[in-house]
Amino acid sequence: MRLSPIVQFSVHPLESELHMPFNISKGAVASLANVVIHIADENNLFGLGEAAPFPVLTGDTQEIALSAAKEILEQLVHVSPAAGLEKLHNELWPMFGYAPSARTGVELALWDLYARQLNCPLWMLWGRAGLSSAATDITLPCLSPQDVERFWQQFSNHEFPYVKVKVGGGTVEDDVERVMTLMKCAGPSLRISLDGNQGFQVDSAKRLVFELLSRKIEPLFFEQPLPEDDFTGMTRLSETLSIPVCADETVKTVTDAMKVINEKCAQMINLKFMKSGVRESLLIAELARRCSIPLMIGGMVESEIAMTASLHAVCGTGAIAWCDLDTPFFLQSRVTTGSPYHQSHARLTLPAGTGLGLTLRN
């Protein structure tokens, strides 16, 4: 079966104000500054991708992503999306290591066009689980107590199954106060997880968990509490805490995942397309499945384009238990005509149609 080659592409800035700053232990994102990638074949089928740089974590920026995405796509014109994926992974991937979000954005567009050419939804290329929906959490950034109340007013009616609380960057007391304010707003039945974004040392991470347990609050898990290269500390923490430790920034490749599993650094792994790419994320997911390691999936600050792609991975693989696919809810504007996020509800349903199932607004 001959698939049509890519004949044109465009790369544009994608910007939106946020309902509130997305503050984490490493810094803050005040507005969305991403990149939309659009490719098309000779039959006018198209593929969409998104590059979502997160400068405070990766050093990647919108300017870098715009330039790198154009450079990559210039080398993929006149080849089919399937051949483009092979060239991207085998030749171009190492060359653009300084622009991880651009690599992934192009990869997503190629996968989207490929699925549309095959006349199938994207999830079908990534697995056979055939799920149609999944529920996401919502993330509480590092906000002041008064802003926590505003956060809950914004999102309380979405029926999120749990709230991921960003911690670190301040004192343990600050984190405890943030959690307690949220619990006061939401009620004692609310479930939470913690996300440290590398903002702790072993002792401070233990202290935070113990302080919460003493208040009868047991987090579901603690995501990336320590610096990404502190394998020894992560192992110590995993052995000490009564709740699971989840590796995020520590795991970018299959090799990283294998090290985490072998050294028992964490009981969970968080996948992100923007840090690992699609292919590598799927390989990590398969390794985790074989080793019985629970998975979650998240992202950077992404619109519904990239987040819907992650939802396809959840529904296709059937191997991802925890979804942190919430950042489109923080955006004040939508970039597509319809998406799982247009309903303002935690239950995200895959759009109908081929590929991603998304179309850009005019």
Residue pairs with C-beta under 8 A, 6 or more apart in sequence:
2 80
3 41
3 80
3 81
3 82
3 114
3 117
3 118
4 41
4 42
4 43
4 45
4 80
4 117
5 41
5 42
5 77
5 78
5 79
5 80
6 39
6 40
6 41
6 73
6 76
6 77
6 78
6 79
6 80
6 81
6 84
6 113
7 40
7 41
7 42
7 77
7 78
8 39
8 40
8 77
9 37
9 38
9 39
9 40
9 73
9 76
9 77
9 109
10 37
10 38
11 35
11 36
11 37
11 38
11 66
11 69
11 70
11 73
12 35
12 36
12 38
13 33
13 34
13 35
13 36
13 62
13 66
14 32
14 33
14 34
14 35
14 36
14 50
14 303
14 335
15 31
15 32
15 33
15 34
16 31
16 32
16 303
16 331
16 332
16 333
16 335
17 31
17 32
17 331
17 332
17 333
18 29
18 30
18 31
18 32
18 301
18 330
18 331
18 332
19 154
19 329
19 330
19 331
19 332
20 141
20 143
20 147
20 150
20 151
20 154
20 330
21 28
21 29
21 30
21 141
21 143
22 28
22 29
22 30
22 139
22 141
22 301
22 327
22 330
23 29
23 141
23 142
23 143
23 166
23 169
24 56
24 57
24 141
24 142
24 166
24 168
24 169
24 195
24 197
24 199
25 142
25 166
25 167
25 168
25 169
25 196
25 197
25 198
25 199
26 56
26 57
26 169
26 197
26 198
26 199
27 55
27 56
28 56
28 141
29 54
29 56
29 301
32 301
32 303
32 331
33 53
33 61
33 62
34 50
34 51
34 52
34 53
34 62
34 65
34 101
34 301
34 302
34 303
34 306
35 50
35 51
35 53
35 62
35 65
35 66
35 69
35 101
35 102
35 105
36 48
36 49
36 50
36 305
36 335
36 360
37 48
37 49
37 50
37 51
37 69
37 73
37 105
37 106
37 108
37 109
38 46
38 47
38 48
38 49
38 109
38 360
39 46
39 47
39 49
39 73
39 76
39 81
39 109
39 110
39 113
40 46
40 47
40 113
41 80
41 81
41 113
41 117
45 113
45 116
45 117
46 112
46 113
46 116
47 81
47 108
47 109
47 110
47 111
47 112
47 113
47 114
47 116
47 355
48 108
48 109
48 112
48 305
48 355
48 356
48 358
48 360
49 104
49 105
49 106
49 107
49 108
49 109
49 110
49 112
49 305
49 306
50 105
50 108
50 302
50 303
50 305
50 306
50 309
51 65
51 69
51 99
51 101
51 102
51 104
51 105
51 106
51 274
52 101
52 105
52 274
52 299
52 300
52 301
52 302
52 303
52 306
53 60
53 61
53 62
53 64
53 65
53 99
53 101
53 274
53 300
54 60
54 101
54 274
54 300
54 301
55 61
57 197
57 249
57 300
58 100
58 101
58 274
58 275
59 98
60 98
60 99
60 100
60 101
60 102
64 98
64 99
64 102
65 99
65 101
65 102
65 105
66 102
67 99
67 102
68 96
68 98
68 99
68 102
68 103
69 99
69 102
69 105
69 106
71 96
72 88
72 92
72 96
72 102
72 103
72 106
73 106
75 87
75 92
76 84
76 87
76 88
76 106
76 110
79 87
80 114
80 117
81 110
81 111
81 113
81 114
81 117
82 114
84 110
85 107
85 110
85 111
85 114
85 279
88 103
88 106
88 107
88 110
89 279
92 103
93 103
93 277
96 102
96 103
100 274
100 275
100 277
101 274
101 300
103 277
104 273
104 274
104 276
104 277
104 278
104 306
105 306
107 277
107 278
107 279
108 273
108 278
108 305
108 306
108 309
111 122
111 125
111 278
111 309
111 355
112 122
112 309
112 355
112 356
113 355
114 125
115 121
115 122
115 124
115 125
115 354
115 355
115 356
116 354
116 355
118 125
118 354
119 354
120 354
121 312
121 350
121 353
121 354
121 355
121 357
122 309
122 312
122 316
122 355
122 356
122 357
123 129
123 130
123 131
123 312
123 313
123 315
123 316
123 350
124 316
125 316
126 278
126 282
126 312
126 313
126 316
126 317
127 313
127 315
127 316
127 317
127 318
127 319
128 316
128 318
129 315
129 316
129 317
129 318
129 319
130 315
130 316
130 318
131 314
131 315
131 316
131 318
132 315
132 349
132 350
133 315
133 340
133 347
133 348
133 349
133 350
134 311
134 314
134 315
134 320
134 323
134 325
134 347
134 348
135 160
135 161
135 323
135 346
135 347
135 348
136 160
136 323
136 324
136 325
136 326
136 346
136 348
137 160
137 161
137 162
137 163
137 164
137 193
137 322
137 323
137 324
137 326
137 346
138 155
138 158
138 160
138 163
138 164
138 326
138 329
138 346
139 163
139 164
139 165
139 166
139 195
139 324
139 326
139 327
140 148
140 151
140 163
140 164
140 165
140 166
140 178
140 182
141 151
141 166
142 166
142 167
142 168
142 169
142 170
142 178
143 151
143 178
145 177
145 178
145 181
148 178
148 181
148 182
148 185
149 181
149 185
151 182
152 182
152 185
152 186
155 329
156 185
156 186
157 344
158 329
158 344
158 345
158 346
159 345
159 346
159 347
160 326
160 346
161 191
161 346
162 190
162 191
162 192
162 193
162 220
163 182
163 186
163 190
163 191
163 192
163 193
164 192
164 193
164 194
164 195
164 223
164 324
164 326
165 175
165 178
165 179
165 182
165 192
165 193
165 194
165 195
165 219
166 195
166 197
167 175
167 178
167 179
167 194
167 195
167 196
167 199
167 200
167 208
168 175
168 196
168 197
168 198
168 199
168 200
168 225
169 197
169 199
172 204
172 207
172 208
172 211
175 208
176 208
176 211
176 212
176 215
179 192
179 212
179 217
180 215
182 190
182 192
183 190
183 192
183 217
191 220
192 217
192 219
192 220
193 219
193 220
193 221
193 222
193 223
193 322
194 208
194 209
194 219
194 221
194 222
194 223
194 225
195 222
195 223
195 224
195 248
196 205
196 222
196 223
196 224
196 225
196 226
197 224
197 248
197 249
198 224
198 225
198 226
198 227
198 228
198 249
199 225
200 208
200 225
200 226
201 226
201 233
202 226
202 233
202 236
202 237
202 240
205 222
205 225
205 226
205 237
205 241
206 237
206 240
206 241
209 219
209 222
209 241
209 242
209 243
212 218
212 219
213 242
218 242
218 243
219 243
220 243
220 244
221 243
221 244
221 245
221 246
221 267
221 268
222 237
222 241
222 243
222 244
222 245
222 246
223 245
223 246
223 248
223 268
223 270
223 296
224 246
224 247
224 248
224 249
224 250
224 270
225 234
225 237
225 245
226 233
226 234
226 237
227 233
228 249
228 250
229 250
231 250
231 259
231 260
231 263
231 265
234 245
234 247
234 250
234 260
234 265
234 266
235 263
235 264
235 265
237 245
238 244
238 245
238 264
238 265
238 266
238 267
239 264
244 266
244 267
244 268
244 294
245 265
245 266
245 267
245 268
246 266
246 267
246 268
246 269
246 270
246 296
247 257
247 260
247 265
247 266
247 268
247 269
247 270
248 269
248 270
248 272
248 298
249 275
250 256
250 260
250 265
250 266
251 257
251 260
251 269
251 270
251 276
251 284
252 275
252 276
252 280
253 276
253 280
253 284
254 280
254 283
254 284
254 287
257 269
257 284
257 287
257 288
258 287
259 265
260 266
260 269
261 287
261 288
261 291
261 293
267 293
267 294
268 293
268 294
268 295
268 296
268 322
269 284
269 288
269 293
269 294
269 295
269 296
270 295
270 296
270 297
270 298
270 324
271 281
271 284
271 285
271 295
271 296
271 297
271 298
271 313
271 320
272 281
272 297
272 298
272 299
272 300
273 281
273 299
273 306
273 309
273 310
273 313
274 299
274 300
274 302
274 306
276 284
278 309
278 313
281 297
281 313
282 313
282 317
285 295
285 313
285 317
285 319
285 320
286 319
287 293
288 294
288 295
288 319
289 295
289 317
289 319
294 321
294 322
295 319
295 320
295 321
295 322
296 320
296 321
296 322
296 323
296 324
297 310
297 313
297 314
297 320
297 322
297 323
297 324
297 325
298 310
298 324
298 325
299 306
299 307
299 310
299 324
299 325
299 327
300 327
301 327
301 330
302 327
302 328
303 327
303 328
303 331
303 334
303 335
304 328
304 334
304 335
304 336
304 339
304 340
304 341
304 342
304 358
305 335
305 336
305 356
305 358
307 325
307 326
307 327
307 328
307 340
307 341
308 339
308 340
308 341
308 350
308 351
308 356
308 357
308 358
309 356
310 325
311 323
311 325
311 340
311 348
311 350
312 350
312 356
313 320
314 320
314 323
314 325
315 350
323 348
325 348
328 334
328 339
328 341
329 341
329 344
334 341
334 342
334 361
335 360
335 361
336 358
336 359
336 360
336 361
337 358
337 359
337 360
337 361
338 351
338 358
338 359
339 351
339 358
340 348
340 349
340 350
340 351
341 348
343 349
350 357
351 357
351 358
